[in-house]
């Protein structure tokens, strides 16, 4: 260990190495489970152990290493060479659902409403917790429970929620209009905290933490700072060329037409075919440092930088430079749905402290009431899930965790078969169940490997859903005095390992109260999106996945400690002393791929969409997941679940 590693606190024990790579089943848990009564469906099930509680696991979470062993073996065509023959469980269901994320859980809910509460449903989930990308991180290391979101952030969408999705949210008891009461957006500004930018020396030649001149709506600036004051501070301290500083302010404030002589639709057509990065240095005449400054801005939406996002989408997202171009507000051909914003969509926002994990928990509460105690959308925040109740004998709906589906096929010819056989790997054993119907609510990329009987064209369409990789990291710190001393609430870091660093959103719901004093412990949320600028979007996503697969938890930890130290040491932050726990939620297959006018000709010029071909029902099998709509939002996952259930009901 180097002296700098010791300075960062790499030698200190935080709650991070208790579980190898985040694997949830400890030896003690397995031993405890083996002593449980044999009356359960699986007496050795780790979920029955008293200490089985994945939300509290730290270290590498999300898609941790154990998740990929079986899927990668299937991909590499060597799984069945050593797998052996599966054992039949004798279980028979009306509906089997592959994938226990929000789409799979919503599909179970829709089917129950149609078929009745006695309908026998099995949900098979490969992770050690349900919810999929809606991941809950729970921390108690500093004496109070603090919650973080490890995936899906909020109920939000650039477009209005569909009537179907809105109804689900309302029936779950979530009052979206109450967001102004639960989200104290004035807390950080009232303490003098503002959004800032961190310029790293590797990218910009010097480390510098500088007030952000034009913050977004999530993080309001301190009220005593005027726009002119913020620009002056930025100009004095930002380590970029003076010309770049002038260009930045010009782009935000000047109204100039950079494509004179063209009609609005002609401008949009040209902007749809050029990246925002190229438009900045081309027609807008901006300094190259401006490109470096904006590069990471769209990471949280697309998993791509401005080198791979069109100028038209940048305009739709409100990026600077377009105010004088006299563009008709209507969307142009090829504009991404994220960049087509509506007033209704912007208003429909609600954030639980654990993100949309609370939606998943509310769905499970309806399906299996004794699994998530409580009665409303407020007490669900602090409820402790009873994982032992998820897969009980004689319950109409069951959720089976740690179960990776490896084969789905009709029992006979798809046109005449009466059932579907589902084979899954669980704790090293292969088992099969049967169901009258099946919904694949899992990654579309995996479906061709587990359902070989699908038509070749459909498999090709499914394989095109290259999810965007990303990492959501939660760091528990013992206090946030350093943030207050520096006057910082959030940090945009366009060149750093993590591009966004935020104090947790101050939300209080039910008995859960957010930290309000800088002396309180708090969660710091950090986001990393691995990209390889210059490549097409799907190639960047593939490179990003490889990057995440090859990055150890130790590397993540070292970068987390180094980045926080470099950003906050001026406020007295000591990573060795102040960090209490780290959870890295790694998602090599994260956001659903959203079509891009720079790389997807069919999206720009019109034509059949791969997601439509991919989601076609096949015999007794239907397909859900947000991939089915090429739309990485919770309402999309719910809508696709509803459509998949209707596909089955109308064909039965």
N, C-alpha and C positions, 0 to 999 in steps of 0.2 A: 504494500500500500504506500502510495506516495505521500509526502508531507501535505500536499494540497488536498488529497483525499481525506486525510485526517482533519484538516482545517474545515472541510465541508461537512464532516460528521459521518463519513462513510463507515467509520469503525463503530459508531454508536448503534445500539440496538433500538430500532423503532419497530412497530408492529407491522412487519412486512415479510419476514422470512419464516413465519410459522407454518406456511403451506407451500410446498414445492410448486412454483409457477402458478400459484392460485388454485391448485387442485383441491376441491372441496372435501374430499373423503379422506380423513385422517385415519391412521391405524386405530386410534382409540374409538373413533366413530364406528368403524367396521366391527370392532370387537364388541362394542355396546349393542350394535344392531343384531349381532349373532345371538345375543342372549334374550331377544325380545320374543314374545309369544308366537308360536307357529301358526296361529289363527289368521295372521295377516297374509296378504297375497304373496309377499316375498319376505320371509322372516329375516333375511340377511340384507335387506334394503338399507343403504346408508341413511336414507331420508328419515328412518325411524329412530336414529340415534338422538339422544337428548341434546348433544352439542352440534347437531347439524343445523347451521344457519348461515347460508352463503352470503346474505347481505353484509355481514360483518367481516368477511374475509378481505384481507388486504393483499398487497403484492400485485402480481400479474392477474388481472381479471378480464372481463369481456370474453373475447375468444382466446382463452389461454391454451397452452400447448396441448393439453389432453384432448381438446375439442377436435384437433386436426388429424390425429393418428388414423382413425378409420376413414374419414372422407378422403384424405390424401392417398391412402392405400387403394380406395376405389378408383380415384382419378388415375393412379399409376397402373391400374389393371392387374394388381397382384393380391387383392384382398381375398378373392374366392379360392386362390390357390392353397391357402392355409386355414381358411375360416372354419371348415368343417360343416357338417349338416346342422341346420337350425332345429331347435326343439319346439314343437307346437305347444302353446300354453293352453289350448282348448277354449280360449276366450273368443267370443263373438259379439260384435258391436253393430249398431245401426250406422255409426259414422266413426271413422278413424281420421284424425287430423295429424299431419306431420308438421310439427312446428308449433311451439307454445309461446310465440310472440303475440303482439296485440292483434295481428291479423288472424292467427289461429284461434286465440281466445274469443275474439269477436265472432268468428265463424261458428264456434260452439254455441255461443249465445243466440245467434240468429237461427241456427238449426233447432235448438230447444224451443224457441218461441213458435216455430212452425210445427214441430213434431210433438211438442208437449214435454213437460219436465221429466217424464219417465224414460225418455229416449236415451238409449245407452250410447255414450260417447267416450272415446279414448283419445287423449291428446298425448303425443309422443314428442318429447323435447330433448335435444342432445345436450343442452347445458345443465348445470347443477341447480339452476333456478329458472322460473318461468319469466316471461316478459320479453325475451329476445333482446333487442337493442334498447329497450326501456329498462335499464339496469339501475337498481337501488344500491347505493353505498352507504352503509351505516357505521358511524364512529361513536365510541364511548370512552376512548382512551384518556380523555382529559376530565372525565367526571360528569359530563352531560352528553345527551344524545344529540349528535349533529348528523344531518342527512345531506347527501350529495347525489347528483344525477350522474350516472355513468354512461348514459346514452341519450335517448330522446329527451329533449330539453323541456318542451312545453306544448300546450294546446295552442298551436299557431299555424297559419298557412297564409301565403300571399293571396290565395283565392278564398272566396266564401266556402265554409264547410257545406257539404251536401246536406239535404234534408235528412238522409239516412244517418250520416255521421253525427249531425247535431242532435238528433233524437237519442242516439246512444249516449252521448255526453250528458244530456238532460236527464235521461232515465237512470243514469248512474248517480245522479244527485249532485252533479258538479254545476255550480252557479258561476258561469264564466264572467258574468257582469260584476262579480264581487272582487275581481282582481285588484281594483283600486283600494279595497279595504284590507286585503291580505299582503299586498306588495307595497312596502314603504319606500317608494322611489326617491323620497326626500332625505332619507337617513344619511347617506354618504355625502351628498352636497352640503347638508346642514353641519357636518363635521369638517367642512373645508376640503373634501376630497373630490378630485376630478379625474377623468380619463387621461392617460398619458401614453407616450410612445417611447419604446426602448430601441435605441439604435445600437446594434452590436458592432464591436470592433472588426470582426471577421468580414462583415458585409459593408460597413460604412466607415471603417478606419478608426473608430473610437467608440467606446461605451458611453452612452449618454441617455439619461432618463429625462424626457422633456414633456411638458404639458401638451396634450393633443389639441390642435386649434379648432377642429370641427368634429366633436364627438357624436356618436349615434345615440338613439333615444333610450337604449337600455341603461346608459350611464350618463346622467346629466352632469354638467360641470358645476363647480362651486358657484353659488349665486353672485359672489362678489367679483368674479372675474368677468370682464367684458370680452367681447370677441377681439377687439384691438389689443387688449392686454395679453390674451392668449397668443395671438400672432406675434407680438413683440417678444414674448418669452421664447416662443418656438424659433424665431429668427435668430435670437441671440445664442441659443444653445444647441440647435440641431446640427449634427456633423455632416451636412450635405452641402453641395455647391450653392453659392449665393444665387446663381441663376435658377437652380431647382427650387429654392425657397420662393423666389419671385413667381416662378411658373405655378407653384402650388396655389398660392393666393390668387393668382390670375384665373386659374381654372375654376376656383370656387366662386369668384366674385365678378369676373368679366363676362359680358354677354357678347359672344362673337360667333358668327356662322363659319364653321370650318369646312363646310362643303357648299360654298355659294353657287348660285345658279341652278341648283337641283331642287326638284319638288320633294316634299316630305317623304313620299313613298320611295323615291329614288335614293334619298339619303339613307333610309332604313335598310334598303336592299344592299347598299354598299357597306353599311356598318355591320350587317349580319355576316359578312364574309371576311371581316378583318378583326383581329383581336384588339382588345382595349389597349394592350401594351403597344401594338403597332400604331394604333390610332393616336396615342399620346405622343409618340416620337415622330409620327408622320404629320397628318393634317394639323394636330394641335401644337406641334413644334416644342414639346416639352423636353427638358433635360433628362438624360437617362436615369439620374437619381430619382426622378419622379416615378419611373417604372418600378424601381426597387422599393420605393415607399408604398406603392399601392399593390405590389405583387400578391400579398397574402390576404387582401381584403375579401375576396370571394371564397376563401377556403371553407368557411363554415357552411356555405350553401352548396357548393359543387365539388369540394375536394380538389379544386384546381385554382391556379393563380390567374392573374390577368393576361398571361401569355396564351391561355387556352379558353378564355371567355370573350365572347364577341363584344364589340363596341356597342351594338344595339342592346345587348343584355346589360352592359354597364350603364347605359342611359336609363333603362327600365328600373335598375336598382338604385338610381339616384346618385351614381358616381359623378364627380364634377366634370365640367367642360361642355355641357350640352344646353345650358340655359339660353344661349343666343341662337340656337340652330332652328328654331321655329318648327319643331317636330310635332305632328299631330299626336295627341295622347293615345290614340288607339294603337294596339300592338301591331308590329310588323310581322311578315312571314318569317318563321324560324325563331321567333323570340321565345326564350325559355319561360315556362310558367312561373318560376321564381321571380322573374323580372316583369311579370304582368301583375301589378298590385292593384288591389281594390280597397276602398275605404272600409267596406264591411269585413274583408279579410284582415285588415290591419287592426281593427277593433277587437276581433275575436281572439283574445289572448288570455291564457291562464297558466301559471307556473306553480306546480307543487314543489316542495323542497327536494324531493327525490325525482323530479321530472315526471315523465309519463309512466313511471313505474307505478304510481298510485292508480292510474287508469287500469293497468294490468291487474293490480291487486283488487280493485273494485269489480272487475270482470270475474276474477276467480272467486270472490266472495259470493257473487250471484250463482255461479256454477256449483261451488262447494262451500256452503256457508260456514262450516266449522273450521275451514282452513284459514280464513282471515276474519278474526273477531271484530265486532262493531256493527254499526248500523247506518253510517252516513259517510259523505266524502270529506268530513273533517277528522273524524276519529281514525280513518284509514291511515292517516299520515304516521301515527305513532303505534298502530297495531303491529303486533309481532305475528308473522305468518307461522302457522302450524303445518310444517312440511309433512309431518306424519299423516295428515288427513288428506293429502292430495290423491293418494292411490289406494283407497280402501275398497275391500271386497263389498259387493252388493250395493255400491253407490252408483247411481245412473251415469254420472260424469266422473271421469278419473283423469288425472294428469300424471304421467310417468316421466320423471326426470332422468338424466344421465342415460338416455336411450337414443342412440343414433340409428336412424332408419337407413338400411343398406339396400333394400329391394322392395318395390311395390309392383304387383302384377295381378291381373285378373285371374280368377280361378276358372279358366276356360277362355274361349274367344271373347274379346272385349264387347262385341256386339250382342252376345247372348249370355254372358256370365252373370251369375246372381250375386257374386261377392268378389271382394278384393283381398288378396293376401299381402300382409305387411310384415316384413322381416326387419328386426332391429338388433343392434349390438348393445348389450347392457352389462357393464362390469365384466367384460371379457367373455360373455356368453351370447350366443345367437338364439333368438326366440321369434316365434311368429304368432300373429293374431289375425283374425278375419273380421271383415266389416262389409256391410251391404254397400256402403259408399265410402269414398276417401277424398279428402281435400289435402292437397299439397300446399301448405302455407309456409314453405321454406324457401331458401335461396334458389332462385331459378337456375343458377349456374350448376347446382348439384342435381337437379331433377333428371337430366339425361343419364346420369350415372346410376340412379336408383330406379328409374322407370324405363327399362330398355325397350319396351313395346311401343312407346310413343312414335308417331311418324317422324321421319328424318327431318323434314322441314320444320316441324315444331321443335325438335331438339336444337336445331341451329338457332332458331329464334330465342329459345330459352338460354342458350349459351352466350348470347350477346349481352346479357344483363350483367355487365362488369361493375360490381359494386365499388363505391369509392372508399378507400381506406382512410381511417382517422383514429385518433386516440383522445379520449377524455380522461384526464388525470385529476384526482382529488388529493390535495395535500392538507392534512390537518396541522395547523400551527397553533402554538400555545397562546398567542395574542397577535393583534394586528397593529401594535403601536408603531412599527416601522412604516406601515402604510399611512397612518395619520401624520407622522412627522414629515413624511415626504409629500403629503397632500394628494395621495394616489388611491383611486378606487378600482381602476382596471388599467391594463397595460397591453397595448398592441405592439407586437415585436416581429416585424416583417421578415427579419433575417435569422431569427433565433430558432432553437430546437422546438420549442413551443411558441406558436405565433400569437396566442392569446393567454392572458393571465388575469383572472378576475376574482375579487372578493365575492363570496357567494351572494346571490341575489337575496336581499333582505325580505324574506317571506315568512309570515307567521300564520299558521292555520291550526285551529283547534287548540290542543295542548302543546303544540310545537311552537316555540318562540325563537325567532332568529337572534343571533348575537347583536347587541346594540352598543356595547362599550368596547373601545380598542383594547382594553385589558382582557376581554373575553377570548376564549379559543374560537376559531373560525375555520371554515374550509376555504381553501384557495383552489379555484378551478382553472386548469391549464389545458389547452388544446394543441395537439400536434397533427398536422396533415402532411404526410410524406409525398412529395411531388418530384417530378423530373422535368423542369421547364424545357420547352422546345419540342417535346413529343406530342402526338395526338392524345386525346383525352384517355382513351382506353389503355393505351400503352403507358401513360403516366400512372394510371391506377394499378396496372400489373407491376410496374416498378415499385410503386408504393407498398404494395402487399409484400413483395420480396424484402423490402427494407424492414417492414415490421416483423416478418418472420425471423429475420436475422438479428434483431435488436433484443438483447437480453434485458431482464429487469434491472440488473446492475447498471447497465448503460443508461437506461431511463433514469434511475435514481441519481446517478452522478450528474446527468444533464439537468435534472430538476434542481438539485442542490446548487450547482454552479450558476444556473440562470437566476434563481431567486437571490443568491448572494450578490451577483453582479448588479442586479436591478435594485436591490433594497438595502444593501450594506450601508448606504449613506443615511438611512434611517435607523441604523443599529441592529438590523436583522442578522442573526447568526444561525445558519442552517443546522449546525450541529446541536445547538441549544433549543431552537424554536420549533423544529419539525417534530411532530409526535407520531404521525402515521402517513403512509403513502399508499394509494390505490391507483394502479394504472389500468384503465379500461381500454384494452387494445382491440380494435375492430378492423382487421385486414379486409373483411367484407362488411363494410359499414352502410353508408347511404345507398339507397337504390340509385342506379344510374339514370340521370335525367338527360334527355336528348339535347344536342348542342349543334347550333347552326354551322359551326366551323368544321365539324367532323362528321355530321350525320346528314347526308344529302337528302334523304327522304323527309327529314324534319324541316329542312329549309324549302325544298321544292315541292313537297307534297308527295304522298305515296303511302303504301301500307306500313304500319308501325310494327316493329318486331314484338312489342309487348302484347299486341292484340293477337298475333299469331301464336305467341307463347302461351297465352292463358286459355286457349280453347279447351273445352271439356273433351274427355276421351273416355268413352264407355261410362263406367261408374266412378271416374276420377275427375275432379275439378281442381283448379289451380288458383290460389290466392297469393298473398304477400304484396308488399308495396312495389316489388319488381313488376307485378302484373299491370301496373299503371305507369311505370317509369316515373314515379313521383314519391319523393322521400319524406313523406309527412304522415302523421298518425291518421288523419282523415282519409288519406289514400289507402292505408292498410285496412281501415274499417270498410271503406267502400268496396275494395276488392274481395274482402271476406263475404260481404253481402251478395255480390254478384256470383261468387263461387257457389254459395248455398243455393241461390236461385237456379244456377245451371243444373245442379243435382236434382232439385225438386221438380223442375219442369221436364226433366228427362226420365224421371222414375215412373 
